[in-house]
């Protein structure tokens, strides 16, 4: 199967620890997405978000600095058994955090949908949350 990657760089008016927490704390994640989330806090733990639409496993966790997850979406055209990988890198930047995001191994042809989805369902609500 051919795959694609997307990369996005964002800035949030929050500390790296606050950005990490909103992504990894089930209650905060559910609050900013307005959807159920269950997120394990250790490497090897599973997670789900957006009422089960997203699920996976935490591969690497460096609080306030880095999150790497094995990731799947409940999409009709998502290949069964296929895993993609997401990486969130957090850097202090003036009065906030620069987030370097990468989503790799997306089934080819779905990358535009996911690029828009990350913006609409993650970055914009996070911006509002930290507002």
Backbone atoms as SQL, in Angstrom:
CREATE TABLE atoms (id INTEGER PRIMARY KEY, chain TEXT, resi INTEGER, resn TEXT, atom TEXT, x REAL, y REAL, z REAL);
INSERT INTO atoms VALUES
  (1, 'A', 1, 'UNK', 'N', 0.845, -1.185, 0.000),
  (2, 'A', 1, 'UNK', 'CA', 0.000, 0.000, 0.000),
  (3, 'A', 1, 'UNK', 'C', 0.886, 1.242, 0.000),
  (4, 'A', 2, 'UNK', 'N', 0.534, 2.206, -0.818),
  (5, 'A', 2, 'UNK', 'CA', 1.230, 3.485, -0.818),
  (6, 'A', 2, 'UNK', 'C', 0.684, 4.345, 0.318),
  (7, 'A', 3, 'UNK', 'N', 1.597, 5.095, 0.946),
  (8, 'A', 3, 'UNK', 'CA', 1.188, 5.967, 2.046),
  (9, 'A', 3, 'UNK', 'C', 1.740, 7.371, 1.832),
  (10, 'A', 4, 'UNK', 'N', 1.217, 8.301, 2.600),
  (11, 'A', 4, 'UNK', 'CA', 1.630, 9.701, 2.530),
  (12, 'A', 4, 'UNK', 'C', 1.802, 10.226, 3.946),
  (13, 'A', 5, 'UNK', 'N', 2.425, 11.386, 4.051),
  (14, 'A', 5, 'UNK', 'CA', 2.633, 12.041, 5.348),
  (15, 'A', 5, 'UNK', 'C', 2.182, 13.491, 5.260),
  (16, 'A', 6, 'UNK', 'N', 1.800, 14.024, 6.408),
  (17, 'A', 6, 'UNK', 'CA', 1.536, 15.461, 6.505),
  (18, 'A', 6, 'UNK', 'C', 2.343, 16.001, 7.672),
  (19, 'A', 7, 'UNK', 'N', 2.764, 17.242, 7.557),
  (20, 'A', 7, 'UNK', 'CA', 3.474, 17.944, 8.628),
  (21, 'A', 7, 'UNK', 'C', 2.818, 19.304, 8.808),
  (22, 'A', 8, 'UNK', 'N', 2.654, 19.708, 10.055),
  (23, 'A', 8, 'UNK', 'CA', 2.058, 21.008, 10.353),
  (24, 'A', 8, 'UNK', 'C', 2.829, 21.621, 11.521),
  (25, 'A', 9, 'UNK', 'N', 2.983, 22.942, 11.482),
  (26, 'A', 9, 'UNK', 'CA', 3.613, 23.679, 12.572),
  (27, 'A', 9, 'UNK', 'C', 2.598, 24.677, 13.102),
  (28, 'A', 10, 'UNK', 'N', 2.440, 24.678, 14.433),
  (29, 'A', 10, 'UNK', 'CA', 1.430, 25.528, 15.065),
  (30, 'A', 10, 'UNK', 'C', 2.032, 26.253, 16.251),
  (31, 'A', 11, 'UNK', 'N', 1.346, 27.299, 16.685),
  (32, 'A', 11, 'UNK', 'CA', 1.752, 28.028, 17.886),
  (33, 'A', 11, 'UNK', 'C', 0.542, 28.157, 18.791),
  (34, 'A', 12, 'UNK', 'N', 0.748, 27.879, 20.083),
  (35, 'A', 12, 'UNK', 'CA', -0.310, 28.029, 21.073),
  (36, 'A', 12, 'UNK', 'C', 0.181, 28.901, 22.216),
  (37, 'A', 13, 'UNK', 'N', -0.691, 29.759, 22.705),
  (38, 'A', 13, 'UNK', 'CA', -0.351, 30.614, 23.847),
  (39, 'A', 13, 'UNK', 'C', -0.566, 29.824, 25.129),
  (40, 'A', 14, 'UNK', 'N', 0.319, 28.853, 25.329),
  (41, 'A', 14, 'UNK', 'CA', 0.287, 27.972, 26.495),
  (42, 'A', 14, 'UNK', 'C', 1.684, 27.371, 26.630),
  (43, 'A', 15, 'UNK', 'N', 2.001, 26.884, 27.812),
  (44, 'A', 15, 'UNK', 'CA', 3.308, 26.256, 28.007),
  (45, 'A', 15, 'UNK', 'C', 3.332, 24.882, 27.331),
  (46, 'A', 16, 'UNK', 'N', 4.521, 24.353, 27.051),
  (47, 'A', 16, 'UNK', 'CA', 4.584, 22.989, 26.508),
  (48, 'A', 16, 'UNK', 'C', 3.900, 21.968, 27.425),
  (49, 'A', 17, 'UNK', 'N', 3.996, 22.168, 28.722),
  (50, 'A', 17, 'UNK', 'CA', 3.342, 21.263, 29.674),
  (51, 'A', 17, 'UNK', 'C', 1.819, 21.329, 29.548),
  (52, 'A', 18, 'UNK', 'N', 1.285, 22.529, 29.320),
  (53, 'A', 18, 'UNK', 'CA', -0.166, 22.678, 29.140),
  (54, 'A', 18, 'UNK', 'C', -0.634, 22.037, 27.835),
  (55, 'A', 19, 'UNK', 'N', 0.150, 22.198, 26.771),
  (56, 'A', 19, 'UNK', 'CA', -0.209, 21.588, 25.490),
  (57, 'A', 19, 'UNK', 'C', -0.148, 20.066, 25.609),
  (58, 'A', 20, 'UNK', 'N', 0.896, 19.560, 26.234),
  (59, 'A', 20, 'UNK', 'CA', 1.020, 18.118, 26.457),
  (60, 'A', 20, 'UNK', 'C', -0.186, 17.605, 27.242),
  (61, 'A', 21, 'UNK', 'N', -0.556, 18.315, 28.279),
  (62, 'A', 21, 'UNK', 'CA', -1.651, 17.899, 29.156),
  (63, 'A', 21, 'UNK', 'C', -2.990, 17.854, 28.415),
  (64, 'A', 22, 'UNK', 'N', -3.262, 18.839, 27.579),
  (65, 'A', 22, 'UNK', 'CA', -4.547, 18.846, 26.865),
  (66, 'A', 22, 'UNK', 'C', -4.633, 17.672, 25.884),
  (67, 'A', 23, 'UNK', 'N', -3.494, 17.244, 25.364),
  (68, 'A', 23, 'UNK', 'CA', -3.486, 16.117, 24.439),
  (69, 'A', 23, 'UNK', 'C', -3.543, 14.771, 25.155),
  (70, 'A', 24, 'UNK', 'N', -2.986, 14.704, 26.383),
  (71, 'A', 24, 'UNK', 'CA', -2.826, 13.420, 27.065),
  (72, 'A', 24, 'UNK', 'C', -3.733, 13.199, 28.268),
  (73, 'A', 25, 'UNK', 'N', -4.422, 14.207, 28.732),
  (74, 'A', 25, 'UNK', 'CA', -5.339, 14.057, 29.862),
  (75, 'A', 25, 'UNK', 'C', -6.742, 13.806, 29.313),
  (76, 'A', 26, 'UNK', 'N', -7.335, 12.679, 29.663),
  (77, 'A', 26, 'UNK', 'CA', -8.635, 12.296, 29.096),
  (78, 'A', 26, 'UNK', 'C', -9.696, 13.372, 29.282),
  (79, 'A', 27, 'UNK', 'N', -9.798, 13.937, 30.490),
  (80, 'A', 27, 'UNK', 'CA', -10.843, 14.932, 30.773),
  (81, 'A', 27, 'UNK', 'C', -10.623, 16.213, 29.976),
  (82, 'A', 28, 'UNK', 'N', -9.379, 16.698, 29.929),
  (83, 'A', 28, 'UNK', 'CA', -9.096, 17.924, 29.164),
  (84, 'A', 28, 'UNK', 'C', -9.308, 17.692, 27.668),
  (85, 'A', 29, 'UNK', 'N', -8.877, 16.540, 27.186),
  (86, 'A', 29, 'UNK', 'CA', -9.050, 16.202, 25.773),
  (87, 'A', 29, 'UNK', 'C', -10.534, 16.178, 25.427),
  (88, 'A', 30, 'UNK', 'N', -11.335, 15.538, 26.278),
  (89, 'A', 30, 'UNK', 'CA', -12.782, 15.487, 26.052),
  (90, 'A', 30, 'UNK', 'C', -13.399, 16.882, 26.092),
  (91, 'A', 31, 'UNK', 'N', -12.866, 17.731, 26.964),
  (92, 'A', 31, 'UNK', 'CA', -13.406, 19.095, 27.075),
  (93, 'A', 31, 'UNK', 'C', -13.156, 19.900, 25.805),
  (94, 'A', 32, 'UNK', 'N', -11.935, 19.881, 25.295),
  (95, 'A', 32, 'UNK', 'CA', -11.669, 20.731, 24.123),
  (96, 'A', 32, 'UNK', 'C', -12.239, 20.142, 22.832),
  (97, 'A', 33, 'UNK', 'N', -12.436, 18.815, 22.771),
  (98, 'A', 33, 'UNK', 'CA', -12.990, 18.212, 21.562),
  (99, 'A', 33, 'UNK', 'C', -14.503, 18.019, 21.646),
  (100, 'A', 34, 'UNK', 'N', -15.048, 18.163, 22.839),
  (101, 'A', 34, 'UNK', 'CA', -16.470, 17.928, 23.075),
  (102, 'A', 34, 'UNK', 'C', -16.860, 16.511, 22.645),
  (103, 'A', 35, 'UNK', 'N', -15.972, 15.552, 22.954),
  (104, 'A', 35, 'UNK', 'CA', -16.206, 14.145, 22.618),
  (105, 'A', 35, 'UNK', 'C', -15.473, 13.274, 23.634),
  (106, 'A', 36, 'UNK', 'N', -15.959, 12.068, 23.811),
  (107, 'A', 36, 'UNK', 'CA', -15.362, 11.152, 24.780),
  (108, 'A', 36, 'UNK', 'C', -13.925, 10.812, 24.407),
  (109, 'A', 37, 'UNK', 'N', -13.061, 10.759, 25.437),
  (110, 'A', 37, 'UNK', 'CA', -11.670, 10.375, 25.246),
  (111, 'A', 37, 'UNK', 'C', -11.226, 9.511, 26.424),
  (112, 'A', 38, 'UNK', 'N', -10.424, 8.527, 26.141),
  (113, 'A', 38, 'UNK', 'CA', -9.826, 7.682, 27.168),
  (114, 'A', 38, 'UNK', 'C', -8.369, 7.477, 26.776),
  (115, 'A', 39, 'UNK', 'N', -7.469, 8.126, 27.510),
  (116, 'A', 39, 'UNK', 'CA', -6.074, 8.179, 27.094),
  (117, 'A', 39, 'UNK', 'C', -5.185, 7.633, 28.200),
  (118, 'A', 40, 'UNK', 'N', -4.500, 6.539, 27.915),
  (119, 'A', 40, 'UNK', 'CA', -3.528, 6.001, 28.854),
  (120, 'A', 40, 'UNK', 'C', -2.357, 6.952, 28.977),
  (121, 'A', 41, 'UNK', 'N', -1.729, 6.973, 30.143),
  (122, 'A', 41, 'UNK', 'CA', -0.691, 7.974, 30.396),
  (123, 'A', 41, 'UNK', 'C', 0.730, 7.416, 30.324),
  (124, 'A', 42, 'UNK', 'N', 0.875, 6.148, 29.979),
  (125, 'A', 42, 'UNK', 'CA', 2.196, 5.529, 29.917),
  (126, 'A', 42, 'UNK', 'C', 2.469, 4.971, 28.529),
  (127, 'A', 43, 'UNK', 'N', 3.737, 4.788, 28.224),
  (128, 'A', 43, 'UNK', 'CA', 4.112, 4.145, 26.970),
  (129, 'A', 43, 'UNK', 'C', 3.548, 2.731, 26.970),
  (130, 'A', 44, 'UNK', 'N', 2.973, 2.331, 25.848),
  (131, 'A', 44, 'UNK', 'CA', 2.346, 1.025, 25.729),
  (132, 'A', 44, 'UNK', 'C', 0.864, 1.029, 26.048),
  (133, 'A', 45, 'UNK', 'N', 0.375, 2.099, 26.687),
  (134, 'A', 45, 'UNK', 'CA', -1.055, 2.216, 26.987),
  (135, 'A', 45, 'UNK', 'C', -1.842, 2.546, 25.721),
  (136, 'A', 46, 'UNK', 'N', -3.084, 2.131, 25.704),
  (137, 'A', 46, 'UNK', 'CA', -3.956, 2.458, 24.577),
  (138, 'A', 46, 'UNK', 'C', -4.648, 3.799, 24.815),
  (139, 'A', 47, 'UNK', 'N', -5.226, 4.323, 23.748),
  (140, 'A', 47, 'UNK', 'CA', -6.005, 5.558, 23.838),
  (141, 'A', 47, 'UNK', 'C', -7.122, 5.492, 22.815),
  (142, 'A', 48, 'UNK', 'N', -8.167, 6.261, 23.073),
  (143, 'A', 48, 'UNK', 'CA', -9.200, 6.507, 22.069),
  (144, 'A', 48, 'UNK', 'C', -9.692, 7.935, 22.266),
  (145, 'A', 49, 'UNK', 'N', -10.161, 8.523, 21.188),
  (146, 'A', 49, 'UNK', 'CA', -10.643, 9.907, 21.232),
  (147, 'A', 49, 'UNK', 'C', -11.747, 10.065, 20.208),
  (148, 'A', 50, 'UNK', 'N', -12.439, 11.183, 20.316),
  (149, 'A', 50, 'UNK', 'CA', -13.554, 11.491, 19.426),
  (150, 'A', 50, 'UNK', 'C', -14.549, 10.329, 19.384),
  (151, 'A', 51, 'UNK', 'N', -14.985, 9.947, 20.598),
  (152, 'A', 51, 'UNK', 'CA', -15.998, 8.888, 20.734),
  (153, 'A', 51, 'UNK', 'C', -15.595, 7.592, 20.041),
  (154, 'A', 52, 'UNK', 'N', -14.297, 7.281, 20.058),
  (155, 'A', 52, 'UNK', 'CA', -13.793, 6.043, 19.479),
  (156, 'A', 52, 'UNK', 'C', -13.402, 6.126, 18.023),
  (157, 'A', 53, 'UNK', 'N', -13.588, 7.285, 17.401),
  (158, 'A', 53, 'UNK', 'CA', -13.203, 7.447, 15.991),
  (159, 'A', 53, 'UNK', 'C', -11.696, 7.239, 15.809),
  (160, 'A', 54, 'UNK', 'N', -10.919, 7.698, 16.784),
  (161, 'A', 54, 'UNK', 'CA', -9.466, 7.545, 16.769),
  (162, 'A', 54, 'UNK', 'C', -9.102, 6.589, 17.891),
  (163, 'A', 55, 'UNK', 'N', -8.175, 5.665, 17.612),
  (164, 'A', 55, 'UNK', 'CA', -7.653, 4.817, 18.670),
  (165, 'A', 55, 'UNK', 'C', -6.236, 4.382, 18.321),
  (166, 'A', 56, 'UNK', 'N', -5.510, 3.977, 19.361),
  (167, 'A', 56, 'UNK', 'CA', -4.151, 3.547, 19.122),
  (168, 'A', 56, 'UNK', 'C', -3.405, 3.245, 20.401),
  (169, 'A', 57, 'UNK', 'N', -2.080, 3.340, 20.308),
  (170, 'A', 57, 'UNK', 'CA', -1.189, 3.005, 21.414),
  (171, 'A', 57, 'UNK', 'C', -0.120, 4.082, 21.536),
  (172, 'A', 58, 'UNK', 'N', 0.184, 4.461, 22.773),
  (173, 'A', 58, 'UNK', 'CA', 1.270, 5.406, 23.040),
  (174, 'A', 58, 'UNK', 'C', 2.602, 4.680, 22.865),
  (175, 'A', 59, 'UNK', 'N', 3.426, 5.153, 21.947),
  (176, 'A', 59, 'UNK', 'CA', 4.730, 4.556, 21.704),
  (177, 'A', 59, 'UNK', 'C', 5.829, 5.224, 22.510),
  (178, 'A', 60, 'UNK', 'N', 5.786, 6.560, 22.566),
  (179, 'A', 60, 'UNK', 'CA', 6.816, 7.325, 23.277),
  (180, 'A', 60, 'UNK', 'C', 6.181, 8.550, 23.910),
  (181, 'A', 61, 'UNK', 'N', 6.435, 8.745, 25.194),
  (182, 'A', 61, 'UNK', 'CA', 5.900, 9.897, 25.915),
  (183, 'A', 61, 'UNK', 'C', 7.014, 10.566, 26.699),
  (184, 'A', 62, 'UNK', 'N', 7.259, 11.835, 26.390),
  (185, 'A', 62, 'UNK', 'CA', 8.211, 12.677, 27.113),
  (186, 'A', 62, 'UNK', 'C', 7.424, 13.898, 27.564),
  (187, 'A', 63, 'UNK', 'N', 6.899, 13.887, 28.808),
  (188, 'A', 63, 'UNK', 'CA', 6.015, 14.966, 29.265),
  (189, 'A', 63, 'UNK', 'C', 6.562, 16.361, 28.956),
  (190, 'A', 64, 'UNK', 'N', 5.690, 17.159, 28.353),
  (191, 'A', 64, 'UNK', 'CA', 6.042, 18.527, 27.998),
  (192, 'A', 64, 'UNK', 'C', 6.927, 18.653, 26.774),
  (193, 'A', 65, 'UNK', 'N', 7.288, 17.501, 26.138),
  (194, 'A', 65, 'UNK', 'CA', 8.216, 17.574, 25.009),
  (195, 'A', 65, 'UNK', 'C', 7.808, 16.782, 23.769),
  (196, 'A', 66, 'UNK', 'N', 7.298, 15.546, 23.975),
  (197, 'A', 66, 'UNK', 'CA', 7.111, 14.690, 22.804),
  (198, 'A', 66, 'UNK', 'C', 6.054, 13.615, 23.080),
  (199, 'A', 67, 'UNK', 'N', 5.209, 13.388, 22.070),
  (200, 'A', 67, 'UNK', 'CA', 4.219, 12.310, 22.081),
  (201, 'A', 67, 'UNK', 'C', 4.330, 11.603, 20.734),
  (202, 'A', 68, 'UNK', 'N', 4.492, 10.280, 20.756),
  (203, 'A', 68, 'UNK', 'CA', 4.472, 9.478, 19.537),
  (204, 'A', 68, 'UNK', 'C', 3.439, 8.377, 19.756),
  (205, 'A', 69, 'UNK', 'N', 2.519, 8.248, 18.798),
  (206, 'A', 69, 'UNK', 'CA', 1.435, 7.277, 18.936),
  (207, 'A', 69, 'UNK', 'C', 1.244, 6.472, 17.656),
  (208, 'A', 70, 'UNK', 'N', 0.909, 5.204, 17.831),
  (209, 'A', 70, 'UNK', 'CA', 0.426, 4.374, 16.743),
  (210, 'A', 70, 'UNK', 'C', -1.060, 4.682, 16.641),
  (211, 'A', 71, 'UNK', 'N', -1.596, 4.875, 15.459),
  (212, 'A', 71, 'UNK', 'CA', -2.879, 5.556, 15.307),
  (213, 'A', 71, 'UNK', 'C', -3.706, 4.923, 14.188),
  (214, 'A', 72, 'UNK', 'N', -5.024, 4.777, 14.438),
  (215, 'A', 72, 'UNK', 'CA', -5.977, 4.339, 13.414),
  (216, 'A', 72, 'UNK', 'C', -7.221, 5.202, 13.485),
  (217, 'A', 73, 'UNK', 'N', -7.920, 5.282, 12.373),
  (218, 'A', 73, 'UNK', 'CA', -9.202, 6.001, 12.310),
  (219, 'A', 73, 'UNK', 'C', -10.291, 5.023, 11.882),
  (220, 'A', 74, 'UNK', 'N', -11.468, 5.220, 12.419),
  (221, 'A', 74, 'UNK', 'CA', -12.632, 4.428, 12.008),
  (222, 'A', 74, 'UNK', 'C', -13.234, 5.084, 10.770),
  (223, 'A', 75, 'UNK', 'N', -12.665, 4.762, 9.638),
  (224, 'A', 75, 'UNK', 'CA', -13.101, 5.284, 8.339),
  (225, 'A', 75, 'UNK', 'C', -13.441, 4.092, 7.460),
  (226, 'A', 76, 'UNK', 'N', -14.481, 4.209, 6.658),
  (227, 'A', 76, 'UNK', 'CA', -14.860, 3.111, 5.776),
  (228, 'A', 76, 'UNK', 'C', -13.720, 2.694, 4.847),
  (229, 'A', 77, 'UNK', 'N', -12.928, 3.674, 4.395),
  (230, 'A', 77, 'UNK', 'CA', -11.861, 3.342, 3.453),
  (231, 'A', 77, 'UNK', 'C', -10.483, 3.229, 4.117),
  (232, 'A', 78, 'UNK', 'N', -10.433, 3.193, 5.465),
  (233, 'A', 78, 'UNK', 'CA', -9.159, 2.959, 6.159),
  (234, 'A', 78, 'UNK', 'C', -8.880, 1.454, 6.072),
  (235, 'A', 79, 'UNK', 'N', -7.726, 1.065, 5.549),
  (236, 'A', 79, 'UNK', 'CA', -7.442, -0.361, 5.388),
  (237, 'A', 79, 'UNK', 'C', -7.408, -1.102, 6.731),
  (238, 'A', 80, 'UNK', 'N', -8.102, -2.212, 6.792),
  (239, 'A', 80, 'UNK', 'CA', -8.162, -2.992, 8.020),
  (240, 'A', 80, 'UNK', 'C', -6.760, -3.424, 8.439),
  (241, 'A', 81, 'UNK', 'N', -6.457, -3.219, 9.709),
  (242, 'A', 81, 'UNK', 'CA', -5.165, -3.611, 10.254),
  (243, 'A', 81, 'UNK', 'C', -4.032, -2.634, 10.005),
  (244, 'A', 82, 'UNK', 'N', -4.291, -1.560, 9.282),
  (245, 'A', 82, 'UNK', 'CA', -3.230, -0.591, 8.978),
  (246, 'A', 82, 'UNK', 'C', -3.077, 0.424, 10.113),
  (247, 'A', 83, 'UNK', 'N', -1.838, 0.686, 10.488),
  (248, 'A', 83, 'UNK', 'CA', -1.531, 1.679, 11.517),
  (249, 'A', 83, 'UNK', 'C', -0.732, 2.818, 10.918),
  (250, 'A', 84, 'UNK', 'N', -1.086, 4.031, 11.294),
  (251, 'A', 84, 'UNK', 'CA', -0.265, 5.189, 10.958),
  (252, 'A', 84, 'UNK', 'C', 0.452, 5.630, 12.237),
  (253, 'A', 85, 'UNK', 'N', 1.227, 6.672, 12.129),
  (254, 'A', 85, 'UNK', 'CA', 2.012, 7.147, 13.269),
  (255, 'A', 85, 'UNK', 'C', 1.895, 8.657, 13.357),
  (256, 'A', 86, 'UNK', 'N', 1.593, 9.158, 14.565),
  (257, 'A', 86, 'UNK', 'CA', 1.559, 10.600, 14.782),
  (258, 'A', 86, 'UNK', 'C', 2.630, 10.982, 15.791),
  (259, 'A', 87, 'UNK', 'N', 3.239, 12.146, 15.546),
  (260, 'A', 87, 'UNK', 'CA', 4.277, 12.667, 16.437),
  (261, 'A', 87, 'UNK', 'C', 3.978, 14.129, 16.720),
  (262, 'A', 88, 'UNK', 'N', 3.929, 14.464, 18.005),
  (263, 'A', 88, 'UNK', 'CA', 3.772, 15.833, 18.471),
  (264, 'A', 88, 'UNK', 'C', 5.083, 16.222, 19.153),
  (265, 'A', 89, 'UNK', 'N', 5.785, 17.220, 18.634),
  (266, 'A', 89, 'UNK', 'CA', 7.013, 17.741, 19.252),
  (267, 'A', 89, 'UNK', 'C', 6.692, 19.129, 19.783),
  (268, 'A', 90, 'UNK', 'N', 6.986, 19.375, 21.062),
  (269, 'A', 90, 'UNK', 'CA', 6.643, 20.639, 21.716),
  (270, 'A', 90, 'UNK', 'C', 7.907, 21.405, 22.066),
  (271, 'A', 91, 'UNK', 'N', 7.924, 22.700, 21.695),
  (272, 'A', 91, 'UNK', 'CA', 9.082, 23.546, 21.941),
  (273, 'A', 91, 'UNK', 'C', 8.645, 24.866, 22.568),
  (274, 'A', 92, 'UNK', 'N', 9.294, 25.298, 23.666),
  (275, 'A', 92, 'UNK', 'CA', 8.996, 26.631, 24.199),
  (276, 'A', 92, 'UNK', 'C', 9.309, 27.671, 23.127),
  (277, 'A', 93, 'UNK', 'N', 8.434, 28.652, 22.977),
  (278, 'A', 93, 'UNK', 'CA', 8.619, 29.666, 21.942),
  (279, 'A', 93, 'UNK', 'C', 8.003, 30.966, 22.433),
  (280, 'A', 94, 'UNK', 'N', 8.832, 31.895, 22.842),
  (281, 'A', 94, 'UNK', 'CA', 8.396, 33.182, 23.391),
  (282, 'A', 94, 'UNK', 'C', 7.372, 32.953, 24.500),
  (283, 'A', 95, 'UNK', 'N', 6.153, 33.430, 24.319),
  (284, 'A', 95, 'UNK', 'CA', 5.139, 33.321, 25.370),
  (285, 'A', 95, 'UNK', 'C', 4.234, 32.111, 25.155),
  (286, 'A', 96, 'UNK', 'N', 4.745, 31.058, 24.534),
  (287, 'A', 96, 'UNK', 'CA', 3.894, 29.913, 24.267),
  (288, 'A', 96, 'UNK', 'C', 4.674, 28.697, 23.828),
  (289, 'A', 97, 'UNK', 'N', 4.031, 27.921, 22.964),
  (290, 'A', 97, 'UNK', 'CA', 4.593, 26.654, 22.505),
  (291, 'A', 97, 'UNK', 'C', 4.470, 26.541, 20.995),
  (292, 'A', 98, 'UNK', 'N', 5.560, 26.135, 20.363),
  (293, 'A', 98, 'UNK', 'CA', 5.536, 25.763, 18.951),
  (294, 'A', 98, 'UNK', 'C', 5.352, 24.250, 18.912),
  (295, 'A', 99, 'UNK', 'N', 4.348, 23.803, 18.200),
  (296, 'A', 99, 'UNK', 'CA', 4.076, 22.378, 18.052),
  (297, 'A', 99, 'UNK', 'C', 4.440, 21.964, 16.638),
  (298, 'A', 100, 'UNK', 'N', 5.352, 21.028, 16.535),
  (299, 'A', 100, 'UNK', 'CA', 5.725, 20.441, 15.241),
  (300, 'A', 100, 'UNK', 'C', 5.009, 19.103, 15.169),
  (301, 'A', 101, 'UNK', 'N', 4.083, 18.976, 14.242),
  (302, 'A', 101, 'UNK', 'CA', 3.241, 17.795, 14.143),
  (303, 'A', 101, 'UNK', 'C', 3.531, 17.046, 12.856),
  (304, 'A', 102, 'UNK', 'N', 3.562, 15.721, 12.947),
  (305, 'A', 102, 'UNK', 'CA', 3.730, 14.893, 11.754),
  (306, 'A', 102, 'UNK', 'C', 2.786, 13.692, 11.862),
  (307, 'A', 103, 'UNK', 'N', 2.070, 13.412, 10.788),
  (308, 'A', 103, 'UNK', 'CA', 1.227, 12.217, 10.688),
  (309, 'A', 103, 'UNK', 'C', 1.748, 11.428, 9.500),
  (310, 'A', 104, 'UNK', 'N', 2.329, 10.265, 9.771),
  (311, 'A', 104, 'UNK', 'CA', 2.980, 9.438, 8.749),
  (312, 'A', 104, 'UNK', 'C', 2.168, 8.175, 8.469),
  (313, 'A', 105, 'UNK', 'N', 2.425, 7.608, 7.294),
  (314, 'A', 105, 'UNK', 'CA', 1.828, 6.338, 6.883),
  (315, 'A', 105, 'UNK', 'C', 0.304, 6.412, 6.750),
  (316, 'A', 106, 'UNK', 'N', -0.171, 7.570, 6.310),
  (317, 'A', 106, 'UNK', 'CA', -1.593, 7.741, 5.994),
  (318, 'A', 106, 'UNK', 'C', -1.837, 7.049, 4.648),
  (319, 'A', 107, 'UNK', 'N', -2.881, 6.246, 4.544),
  (320, 'A', 107, 'UNK', 'CA', -3.158, 5.637, 3.239),
  (321, 'A', 107, 'UNK', 'C', -3.264, 6.719, 2.152),
  (322, 'A', 108, 'UNK', 'N', -2.519, 6.504, 1.077),
  (323, 'A', 108, 'UNK', 'CA', -2.481, 7.490, -0.004),
  (324, 'A', 108, 'UNK', 'C', -3.888, 7.810, -0.486),
  (325, 'A', 109, 'UNK', 'N', -4.122, 9.099, -0.702),
  (326, 'A', 109, 'UNK', 'CA', -5.424, 9.577, -1.132),
  (327, 'A', 109, 'UNK', 'C', -6.262, 10.118, 0.013),
  (328, 'A', 110, 'UNK', 'N', -5.844, 9.840, 1.254),
  (329, 'A', 110, 'UNK', 'CA', -6.587, 10.311, 2.423),
  (330, 'A', 110, 'UNK', 'C', -5.893, 11.488, 3.110),
  (331, 'A', 111, 'UNK', 'N', -4.703, 11.854, 2.636),
  (332, 'A', 111, 'UNK', 'CA', -3.903, 12.853, 3.350),
  (333, 'A', 111, 'UNK', 'C', -4.561, 14.230, 3.403),
  (334, 'A', 112, 'UNK', 'N', -5.230, 14.664, 2.336),
  (335, 'A', 112, 'UNK', 'CA', -5.890, 15.975, 2.365),
  (336, 'A', 112, 'UNK', 'C', -6.999, 16.005, 3.408),
  (337, 'A', 113, 'UNK', 'N', -7.770, 14.925, 3.480),
  (338, 'A', 113, 'UNK', 'CA', -8.852, 14.819, 4.461),
  (339, 'A', 113, 'UNK', 'C', -8.296, 14.904, 5.886),
  (340, 'A', 114, 'UNK', 'N', -7.182, 14.233, 6.144),
  (341, 'A', 114, 'UNK', 'CA', -6.618, 14.253, 7.490),
  (342, 'A', 114, 'UNK', 'C', -5.939, 15.580, 7.807),
  (343, 'A', 115, 'UNK', 'N', -5.319, 16.185, 6.812),
  (344, 'A', 115, 'UNK', 'CA', -4.723, 17.501, 7.046),
  (345, 'A', 115, 'UNK', 'C', -5.799, 18.496, 7.477),
  (346, 'A', 116, 'UNK', 'N', -6.921, 18.510, 6.773),
  (347, 'A', 116, 'UNK', 'CA', -8.045, 19.380, 7.126),
  (348, 'A', 116, 'UNK', 'C', -8.639, 18.973, 8.471),
  (349, 'A', 117, 'UNK', 'N', -8.751, 17.675, 8.712),
  (350, 'A', 117, 'UNK', 'CA', -9.307, 17.179, 9.965),
  (351, 'A', 117, 'UNK', 'C', -8.500, 17.599, 11.176),
  (352, 'A', 118, 'UNK', 'N', -7.178, 17.509, 11.104),
  (353, 'A', 118, 'UNK', 'CA', -6.341, 17.954, 12.227),
  (354, 'A', 118, 'UNK', 'C', -6.569, 19.429, 12.505),
  (355, 'A', 119, 'UNK', 'N', -6.637, 20.227, 11.449),
  (356, 'A', 119, 'UNK', 'CA', -6.861, 21.663, 11.636),
  (357, 'A', 119, 'UNK', 'C', -8.222, 21.921, 12.271),
  (358, 'A', 120, 'UNK', 'N', -9.258, 21.326, 11.728),
  (359, 'A', 120, 'UNK', 'CA', -10.628, 21.596, 12.179),
  (360, 'A', 120, 'UNK', 'C', -10.947, 20.985, 13.541),
  (361, 'A', 121, 'UNK', 'N', -10.475, 19.767, 13.784),
  (362, 'A', 121, 'UNK', 'CA', -10.880, 19.046, 14.989),
  (363, 'A', 121, 'UNK', 'C', -9.855, 19.061, 16.113),
  (364, 'A', 122, 'UNK', 'N', -8.648, 19.540, 15.836),
  (365, 'A', 122, 'UNK', 'CA', -7.643, 19.646, 16.894),
  (366, 'A', 122, 'UNK', 'C', -7.128, 21.067, 17.072),
  (367, 'A', 123, 'UNK', 'N', -6.491, 21.603, 16.059),
  (368, 'A', 123, 'UNK', 'CA', -5.775, 22.871, 16.247),
  (369, 'A', 123, 'UNK', 'C', -6.731, 24.028, 16.533),
  (370, 'A', 124, 'UNK', 'N', -7.826, 24.159, 15.794),
  (371, 'A', 124, 'UNK', 'CA', -8.762, 25.261, 16.057),
  (372, 'A', 124, 'UNK', 'C', -9.408, 25.141, 17.445),
  (373, 'A', 125, 'UNK', 'N', -9.906, 23.951, 17.859),
  (374, 'A', 125, 'UNK', 'CA', -10.441, 23.851, 19.220),
  (375, 'A', 125, 'UNK', 'C', -9.383, 24.075, 20.305),
  (376, 'A', 126, 'UNK', 'N', -8.151, 23.661, 20.050),
  (377, 'A', 126, 'UNK', 'CA', -7.080, 23.910, 21.034),
  (378, 'A', 126, 'UNK', 'C', -6.812, 25.401, 21.152),
  (379, 'A', 127, 'UNK', 'N', -6.801, 26.092, 20.023),
  (380, 'A', 127, 'UNK', 'CA', -6.625, 27.545, 20.046),
  (381, 'A', 127, 'UNK', 'C', -7.713, 28.206, 20.864),
  (382, 'A', 128, 'UNK', 'N', -8.954, 27.789, 20.664),
  (383, 'A', 128, 'UNK', 'CA', -10.070, 28.318, 21.437),
  (384, 'A', 128, 'UNK', 'C', -9.932, 27.990, 22.920),
  (385, 'A', 129, 'UNK', 'N', -9.509, 26.798, 23.231),
  (386, 'A', 129, 'UNK', 'CA', -9.344, 26.356, 24.621),
  (387, 'A', 129, 'UNK', 'C', -8.333, 27.234, 25.359),
  (388, 'A', 130, 'UNK', 'N', -7.208, 27.500, 24.700),
  (389, 'A', 130, 'UNK', 'CA', -6.158, 28.304, 25.344),
  (390, 'A', 130, 'UNK', 'C', -6.452, 29.796, 25.241),
  (391, 'A', 131, 'UNK', 'N', -7.318, 30.180, 24.262),
  (392, 'A', 131, 'UNK', 'CA', -7.718, 31.538, 23.972),
  (393, 'A', 131, 'UNK', 'C', -7.364, 32.515, 24.985);
